[in-house]
């Protein structure tokens, strides 16, 4: 499962604390969390010139 929304913001996004608890409990049990840093690739790609884009 991949999300751009931090898990601490899932409660507000889901809107139901009991449902959010159930979802997070199942997803986070034995999960490996990777927190990425740096600029968004979409932001960086948007700044490339036509000659710099892959493809």
N, C-alpha and C positions, 0 to 999 in steps of 0.2 A: 504494500500500500504506500503510495506516495502522496504527500499533501504539501501545498505551499502555506497552509494555514497552521500556525503553531498549535500544539495540542491544548495549551491553556486557553486558547480562543475557541475551541470546539464547542464548549458549553453554550456560549452566546450564539454561535452559528447554528447549532442543532436546535436550541430553544427549549429543550426539555432535559433537565439535569439528570433524571433517572435514566433516560435513553442514552445520554452522553456518557454517563458512568458505565453503562452496559457495553457500549461500543468500544470505549477506550480500554475497559478491562480486558476485552477479548483481543483487541488489536495489540495492546502493549505487553501482554503476558508473553514472555520469551522473545520479545521483539528486539531487534538491533536498531538503535536510533543513530542516524547520521545527521548532524546539523551542519549544513553547508554555510560557508561564509563567502563574501565577495559580491561583486555585481551580478545581476541577473544576466544570463546569456541572451535573453530576448532583448535586453537593453543594449548589450554590447553588439549584437548582430544588427540592431537597428542603426547603429552608428557606422557600420562598415560601408565602404563605397561599393559600387557594382563590381569592380575589379577584385575586391577582397572577399566577396561571398564565395562559398564553396558551391560547386555544381556547375 
